[in-house]
Amino acid sequence: MFLGNILTVLSRPRYFMAFLATTVLVGLLYMGLLTDPKLYDVVGWAFAYNFPPLFGLVVAVQWYNLAERRSCPASASGGGALGGIAGLITASCPVCPSVLLYLMGLGGVATAGVFGGPWVKLGSLVVLMWSLYRATRGLE
């Protein structure tokens, strides 16, 4: 049922293209501009291969929920879309919070090395899978 719901969303070209574009963009950013793949360990490679598709699926399913199912009013979803995207990125990506803190000029980047270990990466993958499960629940 869970995979069937995901396939239902991806069977529509608009959401499949959103999934594909998001997956490619996040993969290029994560394995190109934001990190150095030469420094990856086993957990780093597992995260690098699993994070972009999971992130793309969550974006496509959430867009489907907002557009097709009308899970919330347009005014509420339009106003909260930017905050939702920023929250999704910073909650699921172990690199993004440190980049955003750096861009804002905050000194929190110094602690990013401590909190960017393998357990944070594995935890973020679990959170992404859980959010994908919750977003696809009830799709028919």
HELIX and SHEET records of a PDB file:
HELIX    1   1 PHE A    2  LEU A   10  1                                   9    
HELIX    2   2 PRO A   13  LEU A   28  1                                  16    
HELIX    3   3 LEU A   29  LEU A   33  3                                   5    
HELIX    4   4 PRO A   37  LEU A   39  5                                   3    
HELIX    5   5 VAL A   42  ALA A   67  1                                  26    
HELIX    6   6 ALA A   74  SER A   92  1                                  19    
HELIX    7   7 CYS A   96  LEU A  103  1                                   8    
HELIX    8   8 GLY A  107  THR A  111  5                                   5    
HELIX    9   9 ALA A  112  PHE A  115  1                                   4    
HELIX   10  10 PRO A  118  THR A  136  1                                  19    
END                                                                             
